Amino acid sequence: MGKIASVRDLDVAGRRVLLRMDLNVPLKGGGITDDTRIRAALPTIRHLLEAGASVVGCSHMGRPKGRVVSELSLAPVAERLRRLLPGVDVRLAGDSAGPDAAARAGALRPGMLLLLENVRFEPGETRGDEELADRMRPLADVYVNDAFGAAHRSHASVDALARKFPERAMGLLMEREWLYLKAKLEAPERPYTAILGGAKVSDKIPILDNLVEKVDHLCIGGAMAYTFLTVRGISVGASLVEPDQRGAAEAILGRAAERGVTVDLPADHVVAPSPDRPSEARCVSGGIPEDLAGLDIGPSTAERFGHRIRGSRTVLWNGPMGVFETPAFAEGTLAVARAVADSRALSIVGGGDSVAALQESGLADRITHLSTGGGACLELLAGLDLPGFAALEM
């Protein structure tokens, strides 16, 4: 990949900067229920404003499918930005590529922030439309992408628009994600341990294909572990299994053995007849009875995973160890969260459920890097090139 400039490299004094952000926050009753993504964008916004720029902010919200949906307006986001940026003149345009956006952008002065309306109200956004990018190009002099959560999408404001600016760069959030998910993991301090969980093997095969060539230890939990256990001839009862992924799982285990990578799978399990019968949860070792499903790793497995984590210099965690939304099946995930937080390793956690577990347990501030992007994080971990980064190459 070619060189990508940082927002720190740009001279933006007296210039308008189109800043693509991921402000796709959860809404309920017209209000914002979690402003984490807005707060994540603040360092780059502040950097640009303090450097003398005016900022034209661009983001999507939800999936309006190219139609104006009033419930998906960015008006609540603009109001939250006013509260989080006291003293900054924050305005909201009535469109993202029309006459109101053009007029308001033209009237901006240094230190002001104009938030465009939901760019997905434009039907050309999700198609990566060049015509939409051409209409947005006059809004600014410089382009900065800080929307890591959308970096895996070839959408107009992420890809086509960026390429139309001679001066373009990644924001501070994108830069941090690249540093930890790419640069740090390309040449990790060893031992390097990856803990992967979640429901489906099929979702994680691309990541496993990439990681098995790089890690020293793989710890596999969650429902995806049961497909691997069947490959090893272990009874998994009524646990979730993907029979069509057994070949892929067997290939991963074979490559790990060839490279000397240790693969830890659950040896004990918290089981129940189904996730909606937590009162019947109990722990079993070895094989799982036919009428029961594995819904969390057991304490012995959690301790073994913790031992790997404590002996590592680099730790990557993606995916829960069980149905952690239910307290009876949450302890395995929480045990991994505590082990990662207590570790002296460089720790990187990606995936909404893993991050949620850390935040719920009050351990998030003890992790080196929490990734803000779901799909983008997974694709970067799988070694794929993301359009949002590729479009910034010079």
C-alpha positions, 0 to 999 in steps of 0.5 A, a space after each residue: 500500500 502506498 503512503 497515506 498522509 495524516 491530518 497532522 501533515 496538512 496545512 489547513 489554516 484558512 481552508 475548508 476541510 471535508 471531514 468524513 466521520 462515522 456518527 452513526 449512533 443509536 437513536 431512540 425516541 429522537 434522542 441519542 442513547 450512546 454518543 461514543 462514536 461522536 466523542 471518538 470524532 472529537 480529537 480530529 475535529 478539534 485538531 482541524 479547528 485549532 489549526 485554523 480550518 473550517 470543517 464540513 462534516 459528513 456522515 451516514 445514519 442508518 439505512 434510509 436506502 437513498 430516501 429522506 427519512 426524518 427519523 434518521 436526520 443528523 439533527 440530534 448529532 448536530 445538537 450533541 456536537 454543540 454540547 461537546 464543543 462549547 464555543 464552536 459555531 455548529 450548523 446543520 445543512 438541509 442536504 449533503 450535496 445540494 444548494 443548502 450544503 453549498 451555500 452554508 459551506 461557502 459561508 463558513 469561516 475558520 473555527 466553524 463546523 457545518 454538519 451535512 445532512 445524512 449522506 445516505 439520503 442521497 441514492 448515489 452514496 451506497 452505489 459509490 456514485 461518481 456524480 454524487 462525488 462531483 457534486 460534493 467536491 466543491 464543498 471543501 479544499 481538503 479531504 480527511 477520512 476519520 470514519 473507520 467504521 465505514 472504511 470497508 465500504 466503497 461508498 461515494 463519500 468514502 471512496 470516489 470523493 476522496 480520490 477527487 481531492 489532491 490533498 487527502 489524509 486520514 484523521 486521528 481515529 483512522 490513524 490509530 486504528 491503522 497503527 494498532 490493527 495493521 502496523 502493530 500486528 504485522 510485526 508483533 512483540 512475541 508471544 502473540 496470542 489471539 482469542 477468537 469467539 462469536 457464533 459462526 466459524 464462517 464469519 471468522 475463517 478469513 481472520 483465522 486464515 490470516 492469523 494462523 500465519 502470524 500468531 503463536 497461540 490461538 484460543 477459540 471459544 464461543 459457539 464457533 468452537 464447537 465446529 472445531 471440536 467436532 473435527 477433533 472427534 469430541 461430542 458437542 451435543 446440541 451445540 451450534 455447529 456449521 457442518 459445511 465449515 468442518 473442512 475449513 476448520 480442519 484446514 486451519 488446525 492442520 496449518 496451525 500444527 505445521 507452523 507450531 501454533 498452539 490451538 486451545 479449544 474449550 475443555 469444559 463448558 457451561 451447558 443448558 438445554 437452550 439459551 432461554 433456560 439459564 436456570 438449568 445451566 451447569 458445567 460439564 467437562 469433555 463431551 457434551 450430552 446430546 440434549 444439552 448445548 454449550 453456551 459458554 466456556 467453563 472455568 477450567 478453559 477460562 483459566 487456560 485462556 487466561 494463562 496464555 494471555 498472561 504469558 503474552 506480549 501481544 494480545 488480540 481479542 475478537 468475539 465473546 466466549 458465550 451468550 454473554 448477554 445472559 448472566 448465566 453464560 457470561 462468566 467466560 467472556 468476563 474472565 477473558 476480559 479481566 485477563 486481557 485487562 490485567 495483562 501487561 501485553 499490548 492489547 487490542 480488542 475489536 468487535 462490538 460484543 467484546 468491546 461491550 463486555 469490557 465497557 460493562 465490566 469497567 475494564 475498557 480503560 485498561 486496554 491498549 486499543 479498542 477498535 471502533 469499527 465492526 466490519 472494518 475491523 474484521 476485514 483489516 484483521 483478515 488482511 484485506 485492503 479497505 477502500 477507505 484507506 486505499 482511496 487515501 493513498 498518494 
